[in-house]
Amino acid sequence: MNVVFAILGSVCLLVLDAWAITGIYNDDVLWFRYLNYFGYYVPFVAIGLLLVVSTACHSARQPRLIFLGVFLSALPATVLPWVIIGINPYQAATPSTSDSQTTETRAEYSFVTFSKMSSNRNFESISELLNCETHTVIAMQETAGLHQYLKDNPKATTCRYIFPETGSYALFSRYPIHHTQQFYFGGEFVVDLPDISISVFTFRLEKSLSHESYQHKNNQITIITNALKETNRPTLIAGDFNATPHNATLWKFKTVAHYAVPEGMLNQTFTFPANGRRSSIFGPLLRIDHIFYRDMEINDTHVMKSAYGSDHYPVVTHFKILMQPSKAPIQTGTYKND
């Protein structure tokens, strides 16, 4: 029986190794896609399998060389999932604050992305988040019912805001905002900060559990990345990606922007599910809400502690625009103001 456990455990380790070597960021293969979705847990499963196989080999009095082989076979599945997601292929550099003679440091602003959950009607709690004296810009997805609530209760927020005519998303800001592009799943806004204008893309991407939904999500990503090519402003890209850091979705965005990695222990960086779902009894299990950025400096990114009645926790970050003094003038343009 010990030999059977050792063989089965070794086969499972080899399967996880195959995923770690060829499957991370590869969602074209269905079982890779599912393993990627739960990629943070694979190293722990691999460690468990290593213990099972080692114990079985010890009980079966296998040679030490077998133990060494088992240990080495577990390395790809336990190490690569952490190493690979730390790679960011986006090469555009952000000016460094270390050279004060060549860069100009602007004020620091805060940014929040939050998926409200369409069925969430806890508007009084949500209005606590919509405080632009605390947060400079707030991007929101799944906004059903909120626009009407704010019309009926204008004092519920201190922010300027735009809800597009179609689509379930909105932007709240301390400063003037313009809605410039609309997609069926999200859009682009321009925020006129005191010293420069920035673009904010926010959206909710399709889940990709089936082949059809995976193709649909790829089309959505293509729409966004093409739109990103048309802006030369400092940019924030945020929303409900319905993908974890091991999925291909995150790699595709990493090729066009820097990723704002949340700070904290592993479970403190997860955003879903929150108390809006019954499964939240186990706490948040996945990180599917993300922030990317271009031409700015990001710090202190973290998941907020309150979900405001949603099944997602908001993510907050702080950003600075660093510009060469000779390029300091505000970028302007003609925008649709809804």
Disulfide bonds with the S-S distance in Angstrom:
Cys132-Cys159 2.01
